[in-house]
């Protein structure tokens, strides 16, 4: 079913990367977008309490902090550094009032995927109690298999669900992103499983362009590609999720536009195809 | 276990795309490569009996013909045209003495994947009796999920196996390509299932580069990327496959090399990482 209003629309700061976080917040607020997901890059060199105050003044709800993760590494010192950095992300999320941290779990070229997956589970286990005591949840974002070599060895909803089951939710859960998962024939069933167990933390939208000319920064605005977003959103809602629909788009093409025009395009696409 | 000789090495004509098929055949033969997989593009404008004779004189075994498939389409006339073209491919394979045709099953941007998958099954069913009577097998090649939008709606080994089970092997089977499937946590089990049922028709190798800079033509030579080829080959062999290891690489970078040097590099990489 199509969207009829913007009450559940959230935009990621990375979607409007050219804007400073305060500019972005003011623009979203002016356009009637009620929520924001904050990327850690957008906080660099900023006072988090000041940003928090700015977002609150703009009336924006903070949906999540992106991103933690990147747990696997070839040596123990680097794995510990990743754990420390994830704890730092927990501190940032707590300071900002973000209820969840999205995890891009990590992968190392040449490391067997089975080993990377073990190190991911170990890393999450090492951070989870700290996150829990800070009141912050961790959300595994399964990434498209084209990122299995260097960004995430967790590439399907089933794997993310299995991790939640193994580690024990709901403080660990899943961020469902249509870009990464739309192709999976088992998606509907695994989304249902995720929701039934209380692990369904977040829902990200954008589109898959044909052809896609860059593996990282050629995502499409909703409607520009081949993903049936309302159908997948229907599965997510049927699984009990009624949080925000987060627009997360990395696109050299769209970053080159006037970002004020672009946010209007996002709103239009959200109503028609979101 | 590492390869110790070239007795099971096969090269796809597309791997050395700059070469005419007869040049390629002479080069492979000179280098002691015993087998070739022929792409239909390489046959354009050629007499197939003459090519067959050339390959036989060079002492090359023909492993397969690439490629049939591309079944889904928005209207019935186009679907029938695809079926007709696949029957033409069967004629070509029979004329060339290729025992199998590799199928890239097809997808249409905007068509629901469930519908595309149904049309793929229907298309295969429409061609299979014709192929069978010509003594040619059809081999589904599951393609990486990054091709789900426009090249193949069959993206995992499990889906390919399920199709074989539904349609009824072994005249329909599977071509396993490490590039498409290496990331899948269920790969080992599904390869075993495939072999046990007699559906395991072919095995293709190359490597996944990190970063990959082009979705189509940036494959790596074995050893240039993050795929543990000997491990996957071990699974394939444990499943009863003892056919050729087919080197199928699309790479603008490698096509730009002197192809004589490149075939020597392929042989070297095959022994070290194949």
Interface residues (C-beta under 8 A of the other chain):
Chain A: X109 X110 X112 X113 X117 X144 X145 X146 X148 X149 X150 X155 X156 X159 X182 X183 X184 X185 X208 X209 X210 X211 X212 X213 X215 X225 X226 X228 X231
Chain B: X109 X110 X112 X113 X117 X144 X145 X146 X148 X149 X150 X155 X156 X159 X182 X183 X184 X185 X208 X209 X210 X211 X212 X213 X215 X225 X226 X228 X231
